[in-house]
Amino acid sequence: MALIEDMFKGNLATGLAVGIGAVVLGPTVIQAVGSVLRPAAKAVIKASLVFYRETLSEVGEMASEARAELEQEPQTGRVTGSGGARHRTGAEEHAGAGRDS
């Protein structure tokens, strides 16, 4: 920012030359920068989508494996999501009634 301020502190001709140059060359420079940045931006977006797709497929695969493991477990040995407590069958409750006291 100091460079621009110093440029305009000199004389009026320098300031006018820079201003006219910016007006004349501005659209050309913007188009040139845009033509370079557009393919780069598209590449970044494509790479992000591929990464998202791969990550999502991995998560889906892990969820399918976990679901299959849960379905293979016997119903009496299944652990609930709250505190890891096991569901007891009626026979287990009667057999363990003396031990809980």
C-alpha positions as CSV (number, residue, x, y, z in Angstrom):
1,M,0.0,0.0,0.0
2,A,2.9,2.3,0.7
3,L,4.2,1.8,-2.8
4,I,1.0,3.2,-4.3
5,E,0.9,6.1,-1.9
6,D,4.5,7.0,-2.7
7,M,3.7,6.8,-6.4
8,F,1.0,9.4,-6.1
9,K,3.0,11.7,-3.9
10,G,5.4,12.4,-6.8
11,N,4.0,14.5,-9.5
12,L,0.6,14.6,-11.2
13,A,1.9,13.1,-14.5
14,T,3.0,9.8,-12.8
15,G,-0.4,9.5,-11.1
16,L,-2.3,10.1,-14.3
17,A,-0.1,7.6,-16.2
18,V,-0.8,4.9,-13.7
19,G,-4.5,5.6,-13.6
20,I,-4.8,5.6,-17.4
21,G,-2.7,2.4,-17.6
22,A,-5.0,0.7,-15.1
23,V,-8.1,1.7,-17.0
24,V,-6.7,0.6,-20.4
25,L,-5.0,-2.6,-19.3
26,G,-7.4,-3.6,-16.5
27,P,-9.9,-5.6,-18.6
28,T,-7.0,-7.4,-20.5
29,V,-5.3,-8.3,-17.3
30,I,-8.5,-9.5,-15.7
31,Q,-9.3,-11.7,-18.7
32,A,-5.7,-13.1,-18.7
33,V,-5.8,-13.9,-15.0
34,G,-9.3,-15.3,-15.3
35,S,-8.3,-17.6,-18.2
36,V,-5.5,-19.0,-16.0
37,L,-7.5,-19.3,-12.7
38,R,-10.6,-20.9,-14.2
39,P,-9.0,-24.2,-15.1
40,A,-7.2,-24.2,-11.8
41,A,-10.4,-23.7,-10.0
42,K,-12.2,-26.4,-12.0
43,A,-9.3,-28.8,-11.2
44,V,-9.6,-28.0,-7.5
45,I,-13.4,-28.6,-7.5
46,K,-13.1,-31.9,-9.4
47,A,-10.4,-33.1,-7.0
48,S,-12.7,-32.2,-4.1
49,L,-15.6,-34.0,-5.5
50,V,-13.5,-37.2,-6.1
51,F,-12.2,-37.0,-2.6
52,Y,-15.7,-36.6,-1.2
53,R,-17.0,-39.5,-3.3
54,E,-14.2,-41.8,-2.1
55,T,-14.6,-40.8,1.5
56,L,-18.3,-41.3,1.3
57,S,-17.9,-44.8,-0.3
58,E,-15.4,-45.7,2.5
59,V,-17.9,-44.6,5.2
60,G,-20.7,-46.6,3.5
61,E,-18.5,-49.6,3.3
62,M,-17.6,-49.4,7.0
63,A,-21.3,-49.0,7.9
64,S,-22.3,-52.0,5.8
65,E,-19.6,-54.1,7.6
66,A,-20.7,-52.9,11.0
67,R,-24.4,-53.7,10.1
68,A,-23.4,-57.2,8.9
69,E,-21.5,-57.8,12.2
70,L,-24.4,-56.7,14.3
71,E,-26.8,-59.0,12.4
72,Q,-24.4,-61.9,12.9
73,E,-24.3,-61.5,16.7
74,P,-26.7,-63.6,18.7
75,Q,-29.6,-61.5,20.2
76,T,-28.7,-62.3,23.8
77,G,-25.1,-61.1,23.5
78,R,-26.0,-57.8,21.8
79,V,-24.6,-54.7,23.6
80,T,-26.8,-51.6,23.7
81,G,-25.6,-48.2,23.0
82,S,-26.2,-46.9,26.5
83,G,-23.3,-47.6,28.9
84,G,-22.6,-51.0,27.4
85,A,-25.2,-52.8,29.5
86,R,-26.3,-56.2,28.2
87,H,-29.8,-57.3,27.7
88,R,-30.6,-60.4,29.8
89,T,-33.0,-63.1,28.9
90,G,-35.4,-64.3,31.5
91,A,-33.2,-67.3,32.4
92,E,-30.2,-65.1,32.9
93,E,-32.1,-62.8,35.2
94,H,-33.3,-65.7,37.4
95,A,-29.9,-67.2,37.5
96,G,-28.1,-64.0,38.4
97,A,-30.7,-62.8,40.9
98,G,-28.7,-64.1,43.9
99,R,-25.4,-62.5,42.7
100,D,-26.7,-59.0,42.2
101,S,-27.6,-58.5,45.9
